[in-house]
Amino acid sequence: MNQSNMYAPPDDSAQYHSLVIVGGGIGGLVLALCLDQAYNHNSETSSKKKLPIHVYESTTAYTANAGGAIGLYPNGLRVIRNLKDTAPNLLSQVREAGCDYLYRRWMRHDGLEVAVAREDELLPDLDHDDDTATTTTTTTTTAGKSSTTTAEEADRRPRGGSLAVIPRKFSELSNRLSGISLSSSFSTSTAATSETSSPRIETELQSLGIRRWKYQQVLYEACVEAGIEIHFGKRLQSVTTTDDAKTVLEFKDGTKVTTSLLIGADGINSKVRNYVVNPTADAEKQKSLEEFMPEYTGVTCLMGCANVPRIRGICFPSSATSKCHACYYPTKVPNDDDNNVDNSNSKYADDDNYEQVFQIYFPSPLERPDTWRTLTPEEARDECRELAKKLRDDGWNEQFLAPLESPSLKGVLRVGLRSREALDVWHVGGYGEDGSSGIGRAVLLGDAAHPPVPYIGQGAQMAMEDAGTLALLLEFFCPINGDGDDPMTEIDLSKFQNAMEVYEKLRVPRTKTVLGSSVQLGKTQQKRADSKIYNAWRELSIKAQVWAYGTLPVMRPGAAFDYRAKVEEALEELQTTV
């Protein structure tokens, strides 16, 4: 390969930043805040010059009512809560902008409730005191009453499910058989133990639904307040490496930026990913990488929202007759909502005090990327009404059609689901062991590294976990160089490779496991319409699992994860082996 095709010559006209994030979506903004927390609010570096953090975003501005909505789960909210220094009020601001789920409902398309779980089942029990967390001692939901019988059953269900009672009963029986219960003090001590051993949960990490633009706006405002620079209208065109281990970024508006550390948070069509996969590509190879398009899965999603009330909780209706399934959840309710809204027999009238989101997935073999975008109000009205008619003919309950036919319909987006192979190596760069010419350093996070699968609600959470993990590891392995007298603040990247080894060791298996579960869950949703026997078995299985375990066990590994604890564990293990 010609050397001139591999390395970019020094460009004196390019701006220089020691660290650059490409992509100002959720992952990029959360990472910027995590890096600010790590580098600029570290007690060991408080007297030193602050590290400038620059984010380059392709859109010209963040727009209200744009895009759909997302769910935020305990593992993602934990990252937000840990930003106590750079954005101390961020978690409360996020919660105010969204709406607690309270319940998780599995339903048939005709309105039958298959099972209902309390959403606090996804919150892990605390086995230690944590004065910084808002906790509640509970054995039932703190959310109030529900108007449905199945939700009332969920409220009465023991925490952890009905099977969780068995070990406690066995322990009580064992103690009695051992003779302990014969003493008069036993009943007193047992009562005290029972009272103090009731599980404590972090209610501030309860799952919630939030409009994507609202979440992005809260994050953006936190970044601005922290002094993080967001550069809008910067669509990345190419990345090239220099022989001194830096990268040169060229944007479509002609802007050039050189950086010592490039972080790609630029989504499934990531240009930074192309560079990581082949950092020394010649012009022909670079063009083929830029033209690559992830594979269409054959499933299209129509999402939007309307001011239509519904029973509280995230809801998953699946069709037993067609390969169509959906997700509905509230993103706004009145402050005095007592959870007694029963719209099972109402006219589903619009009410500005409420807002619910719909995400409807249906087979669409024809690939039409030109139509995958935010729809105009007229397009949205026509397409949603057409879809509502098809679903009504298929026997869907009116509660699921109401937002599609509502005059308050807004923010409707049509997207085709694409898939792209997840990477095992998320970084590139550094100098060769022999001191030879270096490759510009770059690392990926979020959809750029592991393309999302929507069926388990963990896509955004994985990006936030990536961000929190990466910031902690860079802080540990790559501290700030120099002091306040230096004209430029730099990061010591001599141990960049060490940081990346731990990063990939922690994140690659984690994301593959969670997103793999999501793929399997999606396949079961599609299969339910193929066989009445399979559909009946699946409904029975969901009902049995929720009864036994309190919720579907497949949801727990994602939500209960603590990224900081895993990083600390990995670093402790590393230090003991050195």
C-alpha positions, 0 to 999 in steps of 0.5 A: 500500500502506498504510504501516502494513502495511509497517513495524512500530512500535518495540517496547520490550518486544522483546529486542535483539541486533545479530545473530541467526541463525534456525535451529540446524541444521548451517548455522546452527551452523557459521555461528555458529562462523564468526562467532565466529572472525571477530569474537571471535578477530580479532587486530585486535579482541581488545581490544574487547568480544566480539560476542554471537551468538544462534541461535534454534532451533525444536526444544526440544532436540537428540535422540540417534538422531534423523534420518538421516545425512550425508556430509561432503566435503573442501569442507565439512570445510575450513570446519570445519578453519579454525575453529582459534581458536574450536574448535581440536579440532572437526575431530578430534572430527567425524572421531572421531564418523564413519567414513571412506568409503575407497571409492566403489562403484557397484553394480547392485541384484543385487549386481554391482559396476560400478566402484570408486574410491578416495575419496581421488581427491576430495582435490585434490593440494597444489601448495604446502606447508601446515604446518597440514595433515596430508598424505600423499604417495601414489599409492594409497590409504592405507586398506589392502586391500579384499576385493573384486577391483574395489577391489584394481583401484582400489588399483592404479589411478594417481592421477587415473585411467589417463589421468593417466599419459599426460602423464607418459609423454609428458613422459618420452618428450619428454625422452628424444627431446631427448637429456636422457636420454643423460647419466648424471645423468638417471636420478638426477635423474628418480628424485628428481623422481619421488619429490618430485613424488608428489601430496600430499593432505590426509588429514584432509579425507577424506570420511566418513559421520556420523549427523546427530545426532552431527554436530549434537551436536559442533557444539552443544558447540563453540558452548556452549564458545565462549559462543554462545547457543542459544535452543531452542523458538523457532519463528519466526512472522513477520518485520517491518521497522522504518523504521530498518533493523531487523527484529522477529522474533515467535516462536510462544511470544510472544517478540519479538526486534529485530535489526540483522542477521537471518541465515536458516538455517531450511531449505527452509520458511524464514520468513526467505526469505519476508521476503527475497522480500517484506519489506513484505508486507501481512497478506494477502500475509504469510499466503499466504507463510506457507502456501506449501509447496514442490512435492513431486517424487514421490520419497520416501526411507526412511532409517535405520541398523542394526548390520550390517557391510558392505564399507567405502565409500559404495555406490550401488546402482541398480535396472535394473528399477524406479525405485528407487535407494539409498545405503549407507555405514558410520558406525561400524566397530571401531578395529581394522577392517582393511577385510577384512569380506566379507559377500557370503556371510554371514548379516549378523548384527548386531554392535554394533561396526558401524553402516551407514546406508541411504537408499532412494529410490523413486517415490511419486506420492501426497503424504502429508506427514502421514507424513513424519517419524521413525517409531516402532519398530513403524512402522519395523519394519513399513515396512522389512520391507514395503520389503525384501519388495518389493526382494527380489521385484525381485531386490535382493541380500541385502546391501542388505536386511539392515539393513532386516530387522535387529533393531537397526534404528533412527532410521528417517525417511520424507521426501518430497523437495520442490523450491523455486526457488533464489533469485538474490538472497539478501539484503534491507535497508538505507537508500535512497540518498536516506536514506529509511526503511530496510528491515530487513537480512536474508540467507539461507544453506543450504537457505533460499537454495538448496533441497537435492538429495540425489543428489550429497551436497553439500547440507550442504557448500553450507550450510557453504561459505555460512557460511564465505564469509558470515562472512569477508565480514562480517568484511571489510566490517562490522567491530565498532563501538566498544571495550570501554567501549561498553555494547553491541557493534554491527556497522558495517553501512554496507557491508552492501550491498557484502558482499552483492554479493560474497557473491551473486557467489560463492555463487549461481553456485557453488550452481546449478552443483553442485546442477544437477549433482545434479539431472542425476545424479538423473534418470539414476538414474530413467532407468536402469529405463526402458531396458535399453539406457540402463542398459547404456550408463550402467554402461559409462559409469561404468566407463569414467569411473572407469578414465580419471579415477579417479572420476566427474568430476562429483564433483570440482568440489564436493569440491575447492572452497576457499571461503576462496581464492575469497573472498580472490581476490574481495576482491583483485580488488575492491581492484585495481579500486577 
